[in-house]
């Protein structure tokens, strides 16, 4: 996972599919990035390199959203492909956070 900070926004670029096999590693990297960047106001999860998300991947994203919300940090999912946008629409996730 690659991270970069622009102003007070932490962008996390996921480089692997969000499927059960990869989730432990991705979750640890996300947690570490958030802890190391205290004072951020927003987290953007970039899925430009993600082609597949399973139900556990959806749970990871929802859990990240809930964790950030409890800390008053805005959250958005960016750079999604059409099939992932459709998946997020099925789960009505756009009512909780921005998806682009």
C-alpha distances in whole Angstrom, upper triangle without the diagonal:
4,7,10,14,16,20,19,16,12,10,7,6,5,6,8,11,12,15,16,15,11,12,13,9,7,10,10,7,8,12,11,10,13,15,14,15,18,20,18,20,17,14,13,10,10,11,12,10,11,15,16,16,18,20,18,15,17,18,15,15,18,18,15,18,20,19,18,22,23,22,23,20,20,17,17,15,15,15,16,18,22,21,19,21,24,22,21,25,26,25,26,23,23,26,24,21,21,19,19
4,7,11,13,17,17,14,10,8,6,5,7,8,11,14,15,18,20,19,15,15,16,13,11,13,13,9,10,13,12,10,13,15,14,14,17,19,16,18,16,13,12,10,10,11,12,11,13,17,18,18,21,23,21,18,20,21,17,17,20,20,17,19,22,20,19,22,24,22,23,19,19,17,16,15,14,14,16,19,22,23,20,22,25,24,23,26,28,27,27,24,24,27,24,21,21,19,19
4,7,10,13,13,10,7,6,5,6,9,11,14,16,17,20,22,21,17,17,17,15,12,14,13,10,9,12,11,8,10,13,11,10,14,15,13,15,13,10,10,10,10,12,13,14,15,19,20,20,23,24,22,19,20,21,18,16,19,19,15,17,20,18,16,20,22,20,20,16,16,15,15,14,14,14,17,20,23,24,21,22,26,25,23,26,28,27,27,23,23,26,23,20,19,18,18
4,7,10,10,8,6,5,7,8,12,14,17,20,20,23,25,25,21,20,21,18,16,17,17,13,12,15,13,10,11,14,12,10,13,14,11,14,12,10,10,11,11,14,15,16,18,21,23,23,26,27,25,22,23,24,20,19,21,21,17,19,21,20,17,20,22,20,20,16,16,15,15,15,14,15,18,21,24,26,23,23,27,26,24,27,30,28,28,24,24,26,24,20,19,19,18
4,6,7,6,5,6,9,11,15,17,20,22,22,26,27,28,24,23,23,21,18,19,18,15,14,15,14,10,11,13,11,9,11,11,9,11,10,9,10,12,13,16,17,19,20,24,26,25,28,29,27,24,24,25,22,20,22,21,18,18,21,19,16,19,21,18,18,14,14,14,14,15,15,16,19,23,26,27,24,24,28,28,25,28,31,29,28,25,24,26,23,20,19,19,19
4,6,5,7,8,11,13,17,19,23,24,24,28,30,30,27,26,26,24,21,22,22,19,17,19,18,14,14,17,15,12,14,12,10,11,10,10,11,13,14,17,18,20,22,25,27,27,29,30,29,26,26,27,24,21,23,23,20,20,22,21,18,20,22,19,18,15,14,14,14,16,15,16,20,23,26,28,25,24,28,28,26,28,31,30,28,25,23,25,23,19,18,19,18
4,6,8,11,14,17,20,23,26,28,27,31,32,33,29,28,29,27,24,24,24,21,19,20,19,15,15,17,15,12,13,11,8,9,10,11,12,16,17,20,21,23,25,29,30,29,32,32,31,28,28,28,25,23,24,24,21,20,23,21,18,19,21,18,17,14,14,15,16,18,17,19,22,26,29,30,27,27,30,30,27,29,33,31,29,26,24,26,23,20,19,20,20
4,7,10,13,16,19,22,25,26,25,29,31,31,28,26,26,25,22,21,21,19,16,17,17,13,12,14,13,9,10,7,5,5,7,9,11,14,16,20,21,23,24,28,29,28,30,30,29,26,25,26,23,20,22,21,18,17,19,17,14,16,17,14,13,10,11,12,14,16,16,19,22,25,28,30,26,26,29,29,26,28,31,29,27,24,22,23,21,18,17,19,19
4,6,10,13,16,19,22,23,22,26,27,28,25,23,24,22,19,19,19,17,14,15,15,12,11,14,13,10,11,9,6,6,5,6,7,10,12,16,17,20,21,24,25,24,27,27,25,22,22,23,20,17,19,19,15,15,17,16,12,14,17,14,13,9,9,9,10,13,13,15,18,22,24,26,23,22,26,25,22,25,27,26,24,21,20,21,18,15,14,16,16
4,6,10,13,16,18,20,19,23,24,25,21,20,20,19,15,15,16,13,11,12,12,8,8,11,11,8,10,10,7,8,6,5,6,8,10,14,16,17,18,22,23,22,24,25,23,20,20,20,17,15,17,17,13,14,16,15,12,15,17,14,14,10,10,10,11,12,12,15,17,21,24,25,21,21,25,24,21,24,27,25,24,20,20,22,19,16,15,16,16
4,6,10,13,15,17,17,20,22,23,19,18,19,17,14,15,16,13,10,13,13,10,10,14,13,11,14,14,10,11,8,6,5,6,7,10,12,14,15,18,20,19,22,23,21,18,18,19,16,14,17,17,13,14,17,16,13,16,19,17,16,13,12,10,10,10,9,11,14,17,20,21,18,19,22,22,19,22,25,23,23,19,19,21,18,15,14,14,14
4,6,9,12,14,13,17,19,19,15,14,16,14,10,11,13,9,8,11,11,8,10,13,13,12,15,16,13,14,11,7,6,5,6,9,11,11,12,16,17,16,19,20,18,15,16,17,14,12,15,15,12,13,17,15,14,17,19,17,18,14,13,11,11,10,10,11,13,16,20,20,17,18,21,20,18,22,24,22,22,19,19,21,19,16,15,14,15
4,6,9,11,12,16,18,18,14,14,16,14,10,13,14,11,10,14,14,11,13,16,16,15,18,19,16,17,14,11,8,6,5,6,7,8,9,13,15,15,18,20,18,15,16,18,15,13,17,17,14,16,19,18,17,20,22,21,21,18,16,14,12,10,9,9,11,14,17,18,15,17,20,19,18,21,23,22,23,19,19,22,20,17,16,14,14
4,6,8,8,12,14,14,11,11,13,11,8,11,12,10,9,13,14,12,14,17,17,17,20,22,19,20,16,13,11,7,6,6,8,6,7,11,12,12,15,17,15,12,14,15,12,12,15,16,13,15,19,18,17,20,23,22,23,19,18,15,13,11,11,11,11,13,17,16,14,16,19,17,17,20,22,21,22,19,19,22,20,18,17,15,15
4,7,9,12,14,13,10,12,14,11,9,13,14,12,12,16,16,15,17,20,20,20,23,25,22,23,20,16,14,11,9,8,8,5,7,10,11,12,15,18,17,13,16,18,15,15,19,19,17,19,22,22,21,24,26,26,26,23,22,19,17,14,13,12,13,14,17,17,15,17,20,19,19,22,24,23,24,21,22,25,24,21,20,18,17
4,6,8,11,10,7,9,12,10,8,12,14,12,13,16,17,16,19,21,22,22,25,27,24,25,22,18,16,13,11,9,10,7,6,8,9,10,12,15,14,11,14,16,14,14,18,18,17,19,22,22,22,25,27,26,27,24,23,20,18,15,15,14,13,14,17,16,14,17,19,17,18,21,22,21,23,21,22,25,24,22,21,19,19
4,6,9,9,7,9,12,11,10,12,15,14,14,18,19,19,20,23,24,24,27,28,25,26,23,19,17,13,12,9,10,8,5,6,5,6,9,12,11,8,11,14,12,12,16,17,16,18,21,21,22,24,26,27,27,24,23,20,18,14,15,14,12,13,15,13,11,15,16,14,15,19,19,18,21,19,20,23,22,20,20,17,18
4,7,8,6,6,10,10,8,10,13,13,13,15,17,17,18,21,22,23,25,27,24,24,21,17,16,12,12,9,12,10,7,8,6,5,7,9,8,5,8,10,8,9,12,13,13,15,18,18,19,21,23,24,25,22,21,17,16,13,14,14,12,14,16,14,11,14,16,13,13,17,17,16,18,16,18,21,19,18,18,16,17
4,6,6,6,10,11,10,11,14,15,15,17,20,20,21,23,25,26,28,30,27,28,24,21,19,16,16,13,15,13,10,10,7,5,5,8,7,6,9,10,10,12,14,15,15,18,20,20,21,23,25,26,27,25,24,21,20,17,18,18,16,16,18,15,13,16,17,14,15,18,18,17,20,18,20,23,22,21,21,19,20
4,6,5,8,10,10,11,14,15,15,17,19,20,21,23,25,26,28,30,28,29,26,22,21,18,18,16,19,17,14,14,11,9,7,8,6,7,10,10,10,13,15,15,16,18,20,20,22,24,25,26,28,26,26,22,22,19,21,21,19,20,21,19,16,20,20,17,18,21,20,18,22,20,23,25,23,23,24,22,24
4,6,8,9,10,12,13,15,16,18,19,20,22,24,25,27,29,31,29,30,27,24,23,19,19,17,19,16,14,14,12,11,10,12,10,10,14,14,13,15,18,17,18,21,22,22,24,26,28,28,30,28,28,24,24,21,22,22,20,21,23,20,18,22,23,19,20,24,23,22,25,23,26,28,26,25,26,24,25
4,6,6,6,9,11,11,12,15,16,17,19,20,22,23,25,28,26,27,24,20,19,16,16,14,16,14,12,13,11,10,11,13,10,9,13,13,11,13,16,16,16,19,21,20,21,24,25,26,27,25,25,21,21,18,20,20,18,19,22,20,17,20,22,19,19,23,23,21,24,22,24,27,24,23,24,22,23
4,5,5,6,8,10,10,12,14,15,16,18,20,21,23,25,23,24,22,18,18,14,15,14,17,15,13,14,12,10,10,11,8,7,10,10,8,10,13,12,12,16,17,16,18,21,22,22,24,22,22,19,19,17,19,19,18,20,22,20,17,20,21,18,18,22,21,19,22,19,22,24,22,21,22,20,22
4,6,5,6,9,10,11,12,14,16,17,18,20,22,25,23,25,23,19,19,16,18,17,20,18,16,18,16,14,14,14,11,10,14,12,10,13,15,13,13,17,18,16,18,21,22,22,25,23,23,21,21,19,21,22,21,23,26,24,21,23,25,22,21,25,25,22,25,22,25,27,24,23,24,23,25
4,6,5,6,9,10,11,12,15,16,17,19,21,24,22,24,22,18,18,15,16,16,18,16,15,17,16,15,15,17,13,12,15,15,12,14,17,15,14,18,19,18,19,22,23,23,25,22,23,20,21,19,21,21,21,23,25,24,21,24,26,23,22,26,26,24,26,23,26,28,25,24,24,23,24
4,5,5,6,9,10,11,12,14,15,17,19,22,20,21,19,15,15,12,13,12,15,13,12,15,14,13,14,15,12,10,13,13,9,11,14,13,11,15,17,15,16,19,21,20,22,19,20,17,17,15,17,18,17,19,22,21,18,20,22,20,19,23,24,22,23,20,22,24,22,20,21,20,21
4,5,5,6,9,10,11,12,14,16,17,20,18,20,18,14,15,12,14,14,18,16,15,18,16,14,14,15,11,10,12,11,7,9,12,10,9,13,14,12,14,17,17,17,20,17,18,16,17,15,18,19,19,21,24,22,19,21,23,20,19,23,23,21,22,19,21,23,20,19,20,20,21
4,5,5,6,9,10,11,12,14,16,19,18,20,19,16,17,14,17,17,20,18,18,21,19,17,18,18,15,14,16,15,11,13,15,13,11,15,16,14,15,19,19,18,21,19,20,18,19,18,20,22,22,24,27,26,23,25,27,24,23,27,27,25,26,23,25,26,23,22,23,23,24
4,6,5,6,9,10,11,12,15,18,16,19,17,14,14,12,14,15,17,16,16,19,19,17,19,19,16,14,17,16,12,13,16,14,12,15,17,15,15,19,19,18,20,18,19,17,17,17,18,19,20,23,26,25,22,24,26,24,23,26,27,25,26,23,24,26,23,21,22,21,22
4,5,5,6,9,10,11,13,15,14,15,13,10,11,10,12,13,16,16,15,19,18,16,18,18,15,13,15,14,10,10,13,11,9,12,14,11,11,15,16,15,17,14,15,13,14,14,16,17,18,21,24,23,20,21,24,22,20,24,25,22,23,20,21,23,19,17,18,18,20
4,6,5,6,9,10,12,14,13,15,14,12,14,13,15,17,20,20,19,22,21,19,20,20,17,15,16,15,11,12,14,11,9,12,13,10,11,14,14,13,16,14,16,14,16,16,19,21,21,24,27,26,23,24,27,24,22,26,27,24,25,21,23,24,20,19,20,21,23
4,6,5,6,9,11,14,13,16,16,13,15,14,17,18,21,20,20,24,23,22,23,23,20,18,20,18,15,15,18,15,12,15,16,13,13,17,17,15,18,16,18,17,18,19,20,22,23,26,29,29,25,27,29,27,25,29,30,27,28,24,26,27,24,22,23,23,25
4,6,5,6,9,12,11,14,13,10,12,12,14,16,19,18,19,23,23,21,23,23,20,18,19,19,15,15,17,15,12,15,16,13,12,16,17,15,17,14,15,14,16,16,17,19,21,24,27,27,24,25,28,26,24,27,29,26,27,23,24,25,22,20,20,21,22
4,6,5,7,9,8,11,10,8,11,12,15,17,20,20,20,24,24,22,23,23,20,18,19,18,14,14,16,14,10,12,13,10,9,13,13,11,13,10,12,12,14,15,17,20,21,25,27,27,24,24,27,26,23,26,28,25,25,22,22,23,20,18,19,20,21
4,6,6,10,10,13,13,12,15,16,18,21,23,24,24,27,27,25,26,25,22,21,22,20,17,17,18,16,13,15,15,12,11,15,14,12,14,13,15,15,18,19,21,24,25,28,31,31,27,28,31,29,27,30,31,28,28,25,26,26,23,21,22,23,25
4,6,9,10,13,14,13,16,16,18,21,23,23,24,28,28,26,28,28,25,23,24,23,19,19,21,19,16,18,19,15,14,18,17,15,17,15,17,17,19,20,22,24,26,29,32,32,29,29,33,31,28,32,33,31,31,27,28,29,25,23,24,25,26
4,6,6,10,11,10,13,15,17,20,22,23,24,27,28,26,28,28,25,23,24,23,20,19,20,19,15,16,18,15,13,16,16,13,14,12,14,15,17,18,19,22,24,28,31,31,28,28,31,30,27,30,32,30,29,25,26,27,23,21,21,23,24
4,6,9,11,12,15,17,20,23,25,26,26,30,30,28,30,29,27,25,25,24,21,20,21,19,16,16,17,14,12,15,14,11,12,11,14,15,18,20,21,24,26,30,33,33,29,29,33,31,28,31,33,30,30,26,26,27,23,21,22,24,25
4,6,9,11,15,17,20,23,25,27,27,31,31,29,31,31,28,26,26,25,22,21,21,20,17,17,17,15,12,14,14,10,11,9,12,14,17,20,21,24,26,30,32,33,30,29,33,31,28,31,33,30,29,26,25,25,22,20,21,23,24
4,6,8,11,14,16,20,22,24,24,28,28,26,28,28,26,24,23,23,20,18,19,18,14,14,16,14,10,12,14,10,10,7,9,11,13,16,17,20,22,26,29,30,26,26,29,28,25,27,30,27,26,23,22,23,19,17,17,19,20
4,7,10,14,16,20,22,24,24,28,28,26,28,28,26,24,23,22,20,18,18,18,14,13,15,13,9,11,12,9,8,5,6,9,12,15,16,19,22,25,27,29,25,24,27,27,23,25,28,26,24,20,19,20,17,14,15,17,19
4,7,10,13,16,18,21,21,24,24,23,25,24,23,20,19,20,17,15,15,15,12,11,13,12,9,10,13,10,9,5,4,6,8,11,12,16,18,22,24,25,21,20,24,23,20,22,25,22,21,17,16,17,14,11,12,14,15
4,6,10,13,15,17,17,21,21,19,21,21,20,17,17,17,14,12,13,13,10,9,12,11,8,10,13,11,11,7,6,5,6,9,10,13,15,19,21,22,19,18,22,21,18,20,23,21,20,16,15,17,14,11,11,12,14
4,6,9,12,14,14,18,18,17,20,20,19,16,15,17,14,11,13,14,11,10,14,14,11,13,16,15,14,10,8,6,5,6,6,10,12,15,18,19,16,15,19,18,16,18,21,19,18,15,14,16,14,10,9,10,10
4,6,9,11,11,14,15,13,16,17,16,13,13,14,12,9,12,13,10,10,14,14,12,14,17,17,16,13,11,8,6,5,6,8,10,13,16,16,13,13,17,16,14,17,19,17,17,14,14,16,14,11,10,9,10
4,6,8,9,12,13,13,17,18,17,14,14,16,14,11,15,16,13,14,17,17,16,18,21,20,20,16,14,11,9,6,5,5,7,11,14,15,12,13,16,16,14,17,19,19,19,15,15,18,17,13,12,10,9
4,5,5,8,10,10,14,16,15,12,12,15,13,11,14,16,14,15,18,19,18,20,23,23,22,19,17,13,11,7,6,5,5,8,11,12,9,10,14,13,12,15,17,17,18,15,15,18,17,14,13,10,10
4,6,8,11,12,16,19,19,15,16,19,17,15,18,20,18,18,22,23,21,23,26,26,25,22,20,16,13,10,8,5,6,7,11,12,10,12,15,15,15,17,20,20,20,18,18,21,20,17,15,12,10
4,7,9,11,15,18,18,14,16,19,17,15,19,21,19,20,23,23,23,25,28,27,27,24,22,19,16,13,11,9,9,9,13,13,11,14,16,16,16,19,21,21,22,20,20,24,23,20,18,15,14
4,6,8,11,14,14,11,13,16,14,13,16,18,17,18,21,22,21,24,26,26,27,23,22,18,15,12,11,9,8,8,11,10,9,12,14,13,14,17,18,18,19,17,18,22,21,18,17,14,14
4,7,10,14,15,12,13,17,16,15,18,20,19,20,24,25,24,26,29,29,29,26,24,21,18,14,13,11,9,8,10,8,8,11,12,12,13,16,17,17,19,18,19,22,22,20,19,16,15
4,7,10,11,9,11,14,14,13,16,18,18,19,22,23,23,25,28,28,29,26,24,20,18,15,15,14,11,10,11,9,8,11,12,10,12,15,15,15,18,17,18,21,21,20,19,16,16
4,7,8,5,7,10,10,10,13,15,15,16,19,20,21,22,24,26,26,24,22,18,16,13,14,14,11,11,13,10,8,11,12,9,10,13,13,13,15,14,16,19,18,17,17,15,16
4,5,5,6,9,10,11,13,14,16,17,19,20,21,23,25,26,27,25,24,20,19,16,18,18,15,15,15,12,10,13,13,10,11,14,13,12,16,15,17,20,19,19,20,17,19
4,5,5,6,9,10,11,12,14,15,16,18,20,21,23,25,26,24,23,20,19,16,19,19,17,17,17,14,12,14,14,10,11,14,12,10,14,13,16,18,17,18,19,17,20
4,5,5,6,9,10,10,12,14,15,16,18,20,21,23,24,23,22,19,18,16,19,20,17,19,20,17,14,17,17,13,13,17,15,13,16,15,18,20,18,18,20,18,21
4,5,5,6,9,10,11,12,14,15,17,18,20,22,23,20,20,16,15,13,15,16,14,15,17,14,11,14,15,11,11,15,14,13,15,13,16,18,16,16,17,15,17
4,5,5,6,9,10,11,12,14,15,16,19,20,21,19,18,14,14,12,15,16,13,15,16,14,10,12,13,9,8,12,11,9,11,9,13,15,13,13,15,13,16
4,5,5,6,8,10,10,12,14,15,16,19,20,18,18,15,15,14,17,19,17,19,20,17,14,16,16,13,12,15,14,11,13,11,14,16,14,14,16,16,19
4,6,5,6,9,10,10,12,14,15,17,18,17,16,13,14,12,16,17,16,18,20,18,14,16,18,14,13,16,16,14,15,13,15,17,14,14,16,15,18
4,5,5,6,9,10,11,12,14,16,16,14,13,10,10,9,12,15,13,16,17,16,12,13,15,13,10,14,15,12,13,10,12,14,11,10,12,12,14
4,5,5,6,9,10,10,12,14,15,14,13,10,11,11,15,17,16,18,19,18,14,15,16,13,11,13,14,11,11,8,11,12,9,10,12,13,16
4,5,5,6,9,10,11,13,14,13,14,11,13,13,17,20,18,21,22,21,17,18,20,17,14,17,18,14,15,12,15,15,12,12,15,16,19
4,5,5,6,8,10,11,12,11,11,9,10,11,14,17,17,20,22,21,17,18,20,17,15,18,19,16,16,13,14,15,12,11,14,14,17
4,6,5,6,9,10,10,9,8,6,8,10,13,17,16,20,21,20,17,16,19,17,13,16,17,14,14,10,12,12,8,8,11,12,15
4,5,5,6,9,10,10,10,9,12,14,17,21,20,23,24,23,20,20,21,19,16,18,19,15,15,12,14,13,10,10,14,15,19
4,6,5,7,9,9,10,10,13,15,18,21,21,25,26,26,22,22,24,22,19,21,22,19,19,15,17,17,13,13,16,18,21
4,5,5,6,5,7,7,11,13,16,20,20,24,25,25,21,21,24,22,18,21,22,19,19,15,16,16,12,11,14,16,18
4,5,5,6,7,8,11,14,17,21,21,25,26,26,22,21,24,22,18,20,22,19,17,14,15,14,10,10,13,16,19
4,6,8,10,11,15,17,21,24,25,28,29,29,25,25,27,25,21,23,25,21,20,17,18,17,13,14,17,19,23
4,5,9,11,15,18,20,24,25,28,30,30,26,26,28,27,23,25,27,24,23,19,20,19,15,15,17,20,23
4,6,9,13,16,19,23,24,27,29,29,26,25,27,26,22,24,26,23,21,18,18,17,14,13,15,18,21
4,7,10,13,16,20,21,24,26,27,23,22,25,24,20,22,25,22,20,17,17,16,13,11,13,16,18
4,7,11,13,17,18,22,23,24,20,19,22,21,18,19,22,20,18,14,13,14,11,8,9,12,15
4,7,10,14,14,18,20,20,17,16,19,18,14,17,19,17,15,12,11,12,9,6,7,9,12
4,6,10,11,15,16,17,14,13,16,15,12,14,17,15,14,11,9,11,9,6,5,6,8
4,7,7,11,13,14,10,10,13,13,10,13,15,14,13,10,9,12,11,8,6,5,6
4,6,9,12,13,11,10,14,14,12,14,17,17,16,13,12,15,14,11,8,6,5
4,7,10,12,10,10,13,14,13,15,18,18,18,15,14,18,17,14,11,8,6
4,7,8,6,6,10,10,10,12,15,15,15,13,12,16,16,13,11,8,6
4,6,6,6,9,10,11,12,15,16,16,15,15,18,19,17,14,10,9
4,6,5,6,9,10,10,12,15,15,15,14,18,19,17,15,11,10
4,5,5,6,9,10,11,13,14,14,14,18,19,18,16,12,12
4,5,5,6,8,10,11,12,11,12,15,16,14,13,10,10
4,5,5,6,9,10,10,10,9,13,14,12,11,7,8
4,5,5,6,9,10,10,10,14,15,15,14,11,11
4,5,5,7,9,9,11,13,14,14,14,11,13
4,5,5,6,5,7,10,11,10,10,8,11
4,5,5,6,7,9,11,11,11,9,11
4,5,8,10,11,13,14,15,13,15
4,5,8,9,10,12,13,12,15
4,5,6,8,10,11,11,14
4,5,5,7,8,8,12
4,5,5,6,6,9
4,6,8,9,13
4,7,9,13
4,7,10
4,7
4
